[in-house]
Amino acid sequence: MVELMKSKRGFASMDPEKRREIASMGGKSVPAEKRSFSQSSSLAARAGRKGGQSVGPTNRSFSKDPSLAAKAGAKGGRASHQARNFKLAD
């Protein structure tokens, strides 16, 4: 049996540090004062609401499974606290 291996191209062929360097450029390309969601939480909320409304009620996974929503919220809270603790430790 012959095993076929995919060759790594693009980001996959780069070392992790180089990928991180390139990825960080995207966040730095727009100055903070031009980032609309960072300036207006109500604008971000409206955009999120609009995105949620574009999906029919029967296709919304959280409406089908409320426990999934609870798990996602808990996971987000843990991640938020871990990030905060990580920053304090530096």
N, C-alpha and C positions, 0 to 999 in steps of 0.2 A: 504494500500500500504506500502510495506517495503522498506525503503531507505537503499541502500548499501553504506557504507563508506569505502574508501580505507584506509588502515593503512599506516601511514607515516613510511618510512624506509630510511636508509642511510642518505644522506644530509638533506632530508626533515624532519627527526626527530630531527636534531640538532638545537641548538639555533643559531641565525644569527651570533653572535660573533665567535662561534666555526667554522662555515662554512667559514667565512672571514679569520680566522687564517689558516685553512687548504689550502684554495685557494691561499693565499699569498705565501705558500711554493713553489708552482710551478714556480713562477717568480723568486724566489731566488735560485732555484736549479742549475742554470747555471750561472757561473760568467759572468759579462758584456763583458769581452774580448773574450769570447767564443760564444757570440750571434752574428751570422754572419750578420744578417740584421742590427743590430745596428752599425756594423763596416763598412758595405758597402751598401750604398743606391742604388748603381747600381745593386747589387746582388738582393736586395729586388724588384727593379723595373723589373728586368728580370723575377723573379719568378712570380710576379703579372701578367706580360704580358703573360707568359706561361700559367698560369691558365686561363686567359681570352681567349686565343686562343683555349683552349681545349673545349670550349663551342661553338657550331655552331652559326652562325650569326642570325639565326631565333629564337634561344632560349635565346639570350641576352636581358634581360628585358630593359636595357637602350637604345638599338638600336630600340626596338619596341616603346618606349615611352620616347623621349628626355626630356619631362617635369619631368619625374620621376628622371632622372639623375640630373636635375637642383635642384630639391627638396632635393635630397640626398646630393648634394654638399653644399647647403645652411645649411642643418642640421649639417653636419660635421663642417662647419665653426663656427656655433653658439656653438657647443659643445666644440670646440677647445678654443674659447674665454672664455667660461664659466669656463673651467678647469683652464685656465691661471689666470682669475680673482679670482677664488677660492684659488689658491696657493698664490696669492699676499695678500689676506686677512688674511692668517694664521699668 
